[in-house]
Every structure is written in structure tokens, then in C-alpha cells.
Amino acid sequence: MKIVETEDLWVLSHHRHLSIAQVKAAAAEICPQIDAEIAAAAMTIAGPWLFVAHNLPKDGKTLFEWRCCRPVIKPDRYEGAFELLHLKPIMAAAHIHQGPMRTLFSQGYAPLVKAIESSRHAFSGESREIYHHYDGPKAGYHRIEIQFGLSY
């Protein structure tokens, strides 16, 4: 576990109320639409895909707030179909998961949650996944940064 301050970002994003089991399909639908909107609006991509969750549940059925985000350089003006949102920096406990998607929870989330629970830190309710390297759902290797916001 590493304690980090997240980046100050502007993102083009879309929000959904869904379960963990629905995230894969939602991301597959929304990400290409956001990329197409960025191209149509002549925006500049400023970082890897980022997914923000509020009150992430421990099971695959409970609904939670989820946001699909693509960092962009803040345009002077934007009036498109998606939300241009400012993600301010937060303090977070972070862990880099390197491996297949099937081990993201067992080898990525689980050790980080355990480390936070055994520390003096408390969860803020916000979590983020940053996809530094992603080659599709069936690829054998990804580099995904997991961040849990901290409150003091």
C-alpha cells in the first residue's frame, strides 16, 4: 500500500447506478462513445481511462455509483452529450495490480483493503481504477492502479 495524492484532472465522463457485475458491459458501451465524442469535439486526451466508484460494495449484486472517465485537457467550451467534470485531488491508498482481470479482486483489491483496514486510515467512500495498460478483457497482462480515498 502506498499513500498518494491523486492528480487534479478534467475528465469527460458518464455516470451510472449499477452493480459490479454490470461494470464490464457498461464500460464496453460507454468508453467508445466517450472516445468518439472527444474526437468530434477536437479535445485532447490527457491520460488513461479512469473509473470512479462511490460506496463500492463487497458483492456483485449491490448497486453503487460508478463513473466512466477519460482525462482531457480542459477545453475553453464544451456542450456535448457527456459531462465535463473536474476531479480534484484526494488522498488515497494505492496499489498497482499487474496481471489478468480475473485476479483484479483477489490479488489487487483484497490486499489493499486488508492493508487499509489494519492501518490508522479510514475509507472515504470513493475509489478509483486507473487503467495504465489494458489490452482487452481476455489479455493475460494489465497494469491497473487501484485507489481508495482516505478520510482522517
Backbone bond lengths (Angstrom), bond angles and torsions (degrees), N, CA, C in turn:
res aa  C-N    CA-C-N  psi(-1)  N-CA   C-N-CA  omega(-1)  CA-C   N-CA-C  phi
1 M - - - 1.456 - - 1.527 108.35 -
2 K 1.306 114.12 133.82 1.456 121.49 178.04 1.534 107.02 -124.57
3 I 1.328 117.66 136.99 1.463 121.21 176.76 1.525 107.32 -93.44
4 V 1.340 116.13 125.14 1.463 121.83 -176.08 1.525 110.47 -132.63
5 E 1.308 114.64 158.61 1.463 120.67 167.05 1.519 105.88 -100.98
6 T 1.318 116.62 125.38 1.462 119.90 -178.21 1.522 110.19 -71.07
7 E 1.307 114.86 162.49 1.464 120.50 -179.98 1.529 111.69 -72.09
8 D 1.312 115.37 153.08 1.462 123.00 171.48 1.531 105.65 -84.37
9 L 1.332 117.60 113.31 1.457 121.36 -171.16 1.525 113.44 -129.11
10 W 1.319 114.93 148.62 1.457 122.37 164.35 1.516 105.64 -106.03
11 V 1.322 116.82 133.14 1.458 121.01 -177.43 1.523 110.54 -133.80
12 L 1.321 114.72 147.55 1.458 120.84 167.70 1.517 104.05 -92.87
13 S 1.335 117.64 127.09 1.453 118.49 -169.31 1.522 113.79 -145.19
14 H 1.330 112.68 166.35 1.463 121.17 175.93 1.525 107.91 -140.98
15 H 1.310 116.27 138.32 1.460 123.75 -174.64 1.524 111.24 -106.49
16 R 1.315 116.61 142.12 1.472 121.90 174.27 1.521 109.43 -141.48
17 H 1.324 115.26 151.72 1.466 123.86 171.79 1.523 104.58 -105.45
18 L 1.345 117.58 108.47 1.463 120.20 -172.67 1.519 111.55 -151.41
19 S 1.328 115.84 -178.65 1.460 122.21 176.71 1.530 108.93 -104.35
20 I 1.335 116.05 164.77 1.464 120.19 177.86 1.532 110.19 -57.07
21 A 1.322 116.26 -37.49 1.465 120.52 -179.31 1.530 112.62 -63.75
22 Q 1.321 118.04 -21.71 1.467 122.30 -178.05 1.529 113.61 -94.74
23 V 1.320 118.05 -8.14 1.467 121.43 -174.69 1.529 112.25 -62.17
24 K 1.319 118.05 -45.94 1.459 121.77 -176.60 1.532 111.33 -55.98
25 A 1.323 117.30 -48.27 1.464 121.31 -179.27 1.525 111.04 -67.92
26 A 1.325 116.75 -39.28 1.469 119.89 179.92 1.529 110.72 -64.65
27 A 1.328 117.52 -43.41 1.465 120.91 179.17 1.527 110.72 -64.18
28 A 1.337 116.98 -41.03 1.475 120.74 179.33 1.524 111.31 -63.41
29 E 1.316 117.45 -30.43 1.472 121.92 178.25 1.525 112.04 -80.63
30 I 1.333 116.70 -46.49 1.467 121.69 -170.29 1.531 113.58 -80.55
31 C 1.336 118.01 -41.19 1.476 120.27 -175.25 1.527 113.30 -55.74
32 P 1.334 119.68 -47.59 1.468 118.54 178.45 1.539 112.72 -63.74
33 Q 1.316 116.87 -32.72 1.467 120.04 178.28 1.525 110.90 -67.14
34 I 1.331 116.49 -42.39 1.467 119.83 178.23 1.526 110.22 -65.35
35 D 1.332 118.04 -43.28 1.469 120.38 177.90 1.529 111.41 -60.14
36 A 1.335 116.72 -40.67 1.472 120.49 178.23 1.528 110.62 -64.96
37 E 1.317 117.15 -38.84 1.473 121.30 178.90 1.522 110.65 -66.50
38 I 1.328 117.11 -40.21 1.464 121.17 177.96 1.524 109.89 -60.45
39 A 1.321 116.74 -44.43 1.470 121.22 178.83 1.523 110.70 -65.24
40 A 1.317 117.88 -45.34 1.471 121.64 -178.77 1.526 112.07 -64.06
41 A 1.336 116.67 -34.12 1.464 121.04 -179.24 1.526 112.14 -89.15
42 A 1.334 116.74 3.36 1.470 122.92 -179.28 1.533 111.66 55.10
43 M 1.323 115.82 39.44 1.461 121.10 176.17 1.524 109.20 -86.35
44 T 1.319 116.41 164.03 1.455 122.23 178.77 1.520 109.40 -110.94
45 I 1.330 116.46 125.38 1.464 121.62 176.86 1.520 108.26 -67.87
46 A 1.348 116.05 136.65 1.460 120.89 -175.47 1.525 113.26 -122.65
47 G 1.337 117.89 17.76 1.454 119.14 178.70 1.513 111.88 164.07
48 P 1.331 115.44 176.33 1.467 120.39 -178.26 1.530 112.29 -75.13
49 W 1.339 114.76 164.72 1.462 120.92 177.22 1.516 110.50 -55.65
50 L 1.321 114.00 143.35 1.453 122.54 -178.05 1.519 107.12 -136.06
51 F 1.320 116.72 133.35 1.459 121.47 177.56 1.519 108.19 -120.72
52 V 1.316 116.79 127.07 1.462 122.57 -176.48 1.520 108.79 -112.23
53 A 1.322 115.78 132.87 1.462 121.22 177.96 1.521 109.37 -123.37
54 H 1.315 115.28 147.58 1.464 121.64 172.51 1.516 107.67 -120.53
55 N 1.333 114.27 126.61 1.469 122.05 -179.37 1.524 111.75 58.94
56 L 1.322 115.95 49.82 1.462 122.92 178.57 1.526 109.07 -56.52
57 P 1.331 117.94 123.30 1.476 120.03 -178.74 1.526 111.84 -78.85
58 K 1.316 115.50 169.32 1.467 121.18 178.79 1.520 111.44 -95.55
59 D 1.323 117.62 4.07 1.461 120.90 178.55 1.527 109.51 -129.19
60 G 1.310 116.61 169.54 1.462 121.54 -175.78 1.515 115.04 -87.74
61 K 1.336 118.55 -0.15 1.458 121.05 -174.27 1.525 115.19 -110.55
62 T 1.323 117.65 -28.03 1.464 121.35 -177.36 1.528 110.04 -69.49
63 L 1.327 116.47 135.97 1.463 121.15 179.96 1.523 110.85 -78.67
64 F 1.321 115.28 148.19 1.460 122.43 178.10 1.523 108.68 -149.60
65 E 1.327 116.17 170.67 1.463 122.41 179.50 1.522 108.54 -88.30
66 W 1.332 116.02 126.55 1.465 122.43 -176.26 1.519 108.83 -132.43
67 R 1.312 115.81 141.40 1.463 121.07 -179.68 1.516 109.80 -134.61
68 C 1.325 116.14 127.78 1.454 124.70 176.47 1.526 106.80 -93.00
69 C 1.329 118.51 124.39 1.463 121.76 -172.58 1.525 112.44 -133.37
70 R 1.320 115.46 138.04 1.462 121.44 173.04 1.526 107.38 -121.87
71 P 1.345 118.41 113.72 1.461 119.95 178.79 1.535 111.58 -60.84
72 V 1.325 114.77 138.38 1.461 122.36 178.59 1.527 109.05 -137.66
73 I 1.324 115.22 158.76 1.456 119.05 169.09 1.521 106.30 -73.49
74 K 1.317 116.55 128.77 1.461 120.77 -174.85 1.531 110.35 -57.66
75 P 1.331 115.96 120.50 1.466 118.76 178.26 1.532 110.46 -78.56
76 D 1.314 115.92 159.91 1.458 119.77 175.78 1.526 110.98 -64.03
77 R 1.350 114.16 -32.85 1.465 119.29 -178.42 1.522 109.00 -153.34
78 Y 1.332 115.73 140.58 1.461 120.49 175.23 1.520 108.63 -147.68
79 E 1.322 116.23 128.66 1.468 122.00 179.64 1.523 110.04 -136.11
80 G 1.315 116.65 48.73 1.457 120.76 -176.39 1.518 113.11 -99.16
81 A 1.314 114.49 -165.24 1.463 122.15 -174.34 1.528 113.58 -78.50
82 F 1.333 117.93 -17.24 1.457 120.99 -177.51 1.517 110.55 -107.61
83 E 1.315 115.67 168.20 1.460 120.83 -178.68 1.525 110.48 -90.95
84 L 1.325 116.50 129.10 1.458 121.86 171.54 1.526 105.53 -90.46
85 L 1.317 115.56 116.28 1.464 121.06 -170.24 1.518 110.82 -126.04
86 H 1.315 115.71 141.54 1.463 121.57 176.34 1.524 108.32 -97.50
87 L 1.337 117.27 116.20 1.461 122.13 174.97 1.528 107.40 -97.17
88 K 1.315 115.71 107.35 1.458 120.49 179.51 1.527 109.76 -76.88
89 P 1.322 116.70 155.57 1.460 119.61 179.90 1.532 112.19 -62.01
90 I 1.329 115.24 145.01 1.456 122.13 173.26 1.523 107.72 -133.15
91 M 1.315 116.61 160.07 1.458 120.82 172.09 1.521 106.93 -85.49
92 A 1.326 115.78 134.72 1.462 119.79 -175.26 1.528 110.96 -144.14
93 A 1.328 113.51 151.28 1.465 120.54 168.59 1.519 105.58 -90.34
94 A 1.315 117.33 130.24 1.466 120.72 -173.28 1.526 111.66 -127.56
95 H 1.326 113.37 152.97 1.465 121.91 176.34 1.526 107.02 -149.20
96 I 1.330 116.86 138.08 1.461 121.65 176.19 1.521 108.52 -95.80
97 H 1.322 115.95 120.85 1.467 120.75 174.63 1.517 107.37 -94.92
98 Q 1.332 116.03 125.55 1.459 121.63 177.24 1.525 107.61 -121.73
99 G 1.326 115.66 110.98 1.451 120.18 -178.75 1.515 110.61 157.10
100 P 1.330 116.91 -166.99 1.468 120.82 -178.60 1.528 112.19 -75.53
101 M 1.324 115.92 160.35 1.461 121.01 179.26 1.527 111.74 -59.94
102 R 1.325 117.41 -33.04 1.462 119.74 -176.37 1.521 113.13 -64.07
103 T 1.355 117.91 -16.49 1.468 120.59 178.02 1.528 112.86 -106.56
104 L 1.331 117.19 7.68 1.469 120.37 -177.98 1.525 112.09 -57.61
105 F 1.326 117.32 -43.00 1.462 119.05 -178.11 1.529 112.09 -80.43
106 S 1.320 118.13 -43.76 1.466 120.27 -176.64 1.530 113.26 -72.39
107 Q 1.327 117.60 -36.57 1.458 120.48 -176.77 1.529 113.66 -109.48
108 G 1.337 116.73 -8.20 1.461 121.15 178.79 1.519 111.91 -108.07
109 Y 1.319 115.66 -67.73 1.463 120.52 -177.97 1.527 113.36 -66.53
110 A 1.320 117.72 -49.42 1.471 121.00 -172.82 1.532 113.26 -56.44
111 P 1.344 119.72 -49.66 1.472 118.36 179.28 1.530 113.08 -64.31
112 L 1.336 116.94 -34.13 1.460 119.85 179.64 1.524 110.48 -69.22
113 V 1.315 117.68 -45.10 1.468 121.13 178.41 1.533 109.81 -59.80
114 K 1.325 116.63 -44.52 1.465 121.13 179.72 1.533 110.91 -60.68
115 A 1.324 117.17 -43.50 1.470 121.10 179.60 1.522 111.13 -64.05
116 I 1.327 117.60 -41.09 1.469 120.58 179.34 1.526 109.84 -66.37
117 E 1.317 116.89 -44.72 1.468 120.79 -178.88 1.524 112.65 -62.87
118 S 1.320 118.28 -29.14 1.462 120.74 179.88 1.539 112.24 -94.52
119 S 1.333 117.02 9.16 1.471 121.39 178.47 1.530 109.63 -107.41
120 R 1.306 116.14 -175.01 1.467 121.46 177.27 1.532 111.78 -84.64
121 H 1.325 117.99 -2.20 1.455 122.70 -175.60 1.522 112.39 -84.14
122 A 1.324 115.15 157.07 1.467 121.77 176.66 1.522 108.95 -126.20
123 F 1.319 116.20 146.08 1.465 122.28 178.90 1.529 110.14 -70.54
124 S 1.335 116.83 137.76 1.475 121.15 176.85 1.524 111.85 -86.52
125 G 1.327 117.25 -18.99 1.464 121.73 -176.10 1.519 112.52 105.93
126 E 1.337 117.66 -14.16 1.467 121.30 178.08 1.519 109.47 -101.95
127 S 1.321 115.94 137.40 1.465 120.62 173.25 1.518 108.79 -136.54
128 R 1.320 115.03 157.52 1.463 121.19 -177.30 1.525 110.03 -139.16
129 E 1.312 115.35 148.36 1.459 122.59 169.66 1.520 106.74 -122.69
130 I 1.322 116.55 128.94 1.457 121.60 177.81 1.525 107.20 -115.69
131 Y 1.312 116.38 121.44 1.464 122.28 -175.98 1.527 110.45 -92.33
132 H 1.330 116.08 83.57 1.459 121.72 -179.25 1.527 111.80 -67.30
133 H 1.327 116.13 -34.84 1.467 121.19 177.94 1.525 107.16 -146.06
134 Y 1.332 116.62 120.33 1.463 121.75 -177.75 1.523 109.04 -145.65
135 D 1.338 116.26 124.87 1.467 121.29 -178.08 1.525 112.97 -117.35
136 G 1.307 117.44 28.24 1.460 120.70 -179.91 1.516 111.33 101.24
137 P 1.326 116.67 159.36 1.469 120.95 -171.79 1.528 115.58 -63.15
138 K 1.323 118.73 -24.31 1.465 120.56 -176.70 1.529 113.84 -99.61
139 A 1.324 117.26 -0.42 1.461 120.60 -179.40 1.530 110.37 -66.32
140 G 1.295 116.02 151.91 1.462 121.27 -178.06 1.509 114.93 -82.28
141 Y 1.329 117.17 -13.40 1.462 119.63 -177.20 1.520 110.97 -139.00
142 H 1.315 115.33 131.33 1.467 123.30 172.53 1.529 106.84 -139.02
143 R 1.300 115.37 159.38 1.471 121.66 173.72 1.520 106.73 -126.17
144 I 1.329 115.28 101.81 1.466 121.58 -174.00 1.517 108.92 -122.04
145 E 1.322 116.17 125.13 1.457 121.06 177.48 1.523 108.45 -91.66
146 I 1.316 115.75 124.97 1.463 122.30 177.44 1.527 106.71 -102.68
147 Q 1.326 116.43 130.80 1.464 121.71 179.43 1.523 109.61 -129.55
148 F 1.323 116.79 131.13 1.457 122.37 171.47 1.515 108.05 -112.72
149 G 1.333 116.05 121.49 1.456 120.65 176.62 1.519 110.30 -60.99
150 L 1.326 115.42 145.06 1.458 121.15 -178.44 1.519 110.44 -116.11
151 S 1.329 115.51 144.95 1.462 120.93 172.10 1.525 107.04 -121.40
152 Y 1.294 115.08 151.93 1.479 118.54 -176.46 1.504 110.64 -116.51
